[in-house]
Amino acid sequence: MFSINFQVLIGCDGVNYVVAKWLGLPGCGILPCDKRTVYWFCTLSFNPQEDATTKDDPLKLRDIVLSGIEGTPEAVSVVEHTDLNSIMCSPLRYRSPWTMLWGHELCKCKVTLTGDAMHPMIPNIGQGGCSSLEDAVVLIRCLGEALLEIKGSEKQRDQRVKKGLEKYVKQRRGRWLLVGMLSWVTMQTSMFDYGKLQG
């Protein structure tokens, strides 16, 4: 374990989500398809080059997923009851838009996220890069306003930074929710259309 001193920590690590995990944001979700079937996904840091056989081994994948979702009993139950032949690895990343509304701190102390680390979305809506640039503009403006006043103690400066980050989250939350919902609806529509084509 190591420690670092910092003035501000902005997680831009995409869905590798070291900082998002520290903030307590989940990397898994469950969506019902019909009365008997659910679609579930889990976002984990996983490098298939480290073990080329893992991505093709459903038992290994299930074990990796289970180790990453400890503490979420509903998700653990779903994964444990999933037929091994139905488990696969895919590079798509997503976080439920509901995390933008309920129960999750998006800013803690002097730490927040930006870009895909905050709002991973499916690529076919074409908003990832645009949203990340929007984040950067608002973040710079909010931190700049917070740090304009150079007087005061380190503790006062830290409080201004924290307030700047909270302002950034407050200003961006609606947009993140909108883009997250667009991603969710697009994913739902794609799954529905695929189901119609299959049968």
Residue, then its C-alpha position, 0 to 999 in steps of 0.5 A: m500500500f502506498s500514500i500520496n499527498f495531493q491538492v485535488l484528485i480527479g479520476c480520469d481512469g475510465v472504467n478501470y475505476v480505481v477512483a470510482k471504486w474508492l468513491g463507492l460507485p458500483g461497477c455492476g448492474i442487473l436488467p430484466c429481459d422478461k419474467r425469467t431472464v435477466y441481463w447482468f454485467c460487471t465492470l472489472s479491471f481485467n487484462p485478457q493479455e495477462d491470462a489469454t485463456t480467462k476470457d474464454d473460460p466461463l468458470k474463471l470469469r464467474d470467479i473473477v466477477l464474484s470476487g469483484i462484487e462482494g458486498t452486493p448480495e443481489a448481484v452475487s446471487v444472480v451471478e451464482h445462478t447464471d448458467l456457465n455457458s451464458i457467461m462471456c467477456s466483452p469490452l463494453r462499459y456502462r454504469s447505471p444512470w441511477t447512480m447519478l441520482w441516488g445513494h452515491e457520492l460523486c465527490k468526496c473530500k477533494v476527489t471526484l471523477t471526470g470523463d468515462a471514469m464518471h460516466p462510462m457509456i456504450p460507444n454507439i451513442g457517440q457522446g463519450g468524447c464530447s461529454s469528457l470535453e464538457d466535463a473538462v470545461v466545467l471542472i476547470r471553470c469551477l476549480g478556477e473560481a474556487l482558487l481565484e482567492i489565494k489568501g487564507s490557510e491551506k485548510q481554507r484553500d482545501q475547503r474552496v477546492k472541495k466546494g469547487l468540486e461539489k459545484y462541478v458535480k452539481q452542474r454536470r449531474g443532469r447532463w451525466l444523467l441524460v447521457g446515461m439514460l440515452s445509453w441505457v435506452t439505446m442498450q435496451t432497444s438494441m437488446f429488444d431488436y436483437g431478440k426480435l431478430q433471433g426469434 
